[in-house]
């Protein structure tokens, strides 16, 4: 099984750069951000990328579909947060 990581803020800046570096190294990467188009650009067609548009600061957007998609990654190792906010004490599992 390949290494897997979930990155928030993956649509731009250091989140995008980190996601692309992990993808280039052969990791499976869950890309989380508020806007689908930038996440799709980050993915660049890489089959190891999973685009998961949602705002993690809004519990209503971290819905059952997003959690189900994350579980589809089978094994999430680290979570890298590159977004401006995060709801402490809550996790995706």
C-alpha positions in Angstrom: 0.0 0.0 0.0 1.3 3.5 -0.9 1.7 6.3 1.6 -1.3 8.5 2.0 -1.8 12.1 3.3 -4.7 14.5 3.6 -3.8 18.1 3.0 -6.1 21.1 3.6 -5.6 24.3 1.8 -4.4 22.3 -1.2 -5.7 24.7 -3.8 -3.0 27.3 -3.5 0.2 28.4 -1.9 2.2 26.1 0.3 -0.7 23.6 0.5 -0.6 23.2 -3.3 3.2 23.0 -3.4 3.2 20.4 -0.7 0.4 18.3 -2.3 2.2 18.4 -5.7 5.5 17.3 -4.0 3.7 14.4 -2.3 2.0 13.4 -5.6 5.3 13.6 -7.5 6.8 11.3 -4.9 4.1 8.7 -5.5 1.9 9.3 -2.5 -1.9 9.2 -2.6 -3.1 12.7 -1.6 -6.5 13.8 -0.4 -6.8 17.4 -1.5 -9.1 19.6 0.6 -10.0 23.2 0.0 -13.0 25.4 -0.5 -13.0 25.6 -4.3 -13.0 22.6 -6.6 -11.3 24.2 -9.6 -8.0 25.0 -7.8 -8.0 21.6 -6.3 -8.4 20.0 -9.7 -5.5 22.1 -11.0 -3.4 20.9 -8.1 -4.3 17.3 -8.9 -3.2 17.8 -12.5 -4.8 14.5 -13.5 -2.6 12.5 -11.2 -4.5 9.3 -10.3 -3.1 9.4 -6.8 -5.1 12.6 -6.1 -8.5 12.8 -4.5 -10.3 16.2 -4.8 -12.4 16.9 -1.7 -13.9 20.4 -1.9 -15.2 21.6 1.4 -14.5 24.3 4.0 -13.2 22.5 7.1 -14.1 25.5 9.3 -17.8 24.8 8.5 -19.1 21.6 10.1 -22.0 21.4 7.7 -19.6 21.2 4.7 -17.6 18.4 6.3 -20.5 16.1 5.5 -21.0 12.3 5.2 -19.9 12.4 1.6 -16.5 14.0 2.5 -16.0 11.6 5.3 -16.8 8.6 3.1 -14.4 9.8 0.4 -11.6 10.1 3.1 -12.4 6.6 4.3 -11.9 5.5 0.7 -8.2 6.5 1.1 -8.1 3.4 3.4 -5.2 4.8 5.5 -4.7 8.4 6.4 -1.3 9.0 7.9 -0.6 12.7 8.6 -3.0 15.7 8.1 -1.3 18.8 6.9 -3.2 22.0 7.5 -2.5 24.9 5.2 -5.9 26.6 5.6 -6.6 29.7 7.7 -8.8 28.0 10.2 -9.6 24.6 11.7 -12.2 23.4 14.2 -10.2 22.1 17.1 -11.2 18.8 18.6 -13.0 17.6 15.4 -11.6 15.1 13.0 -12.5 13.2 9.8 -13.0 9.5 10.7 
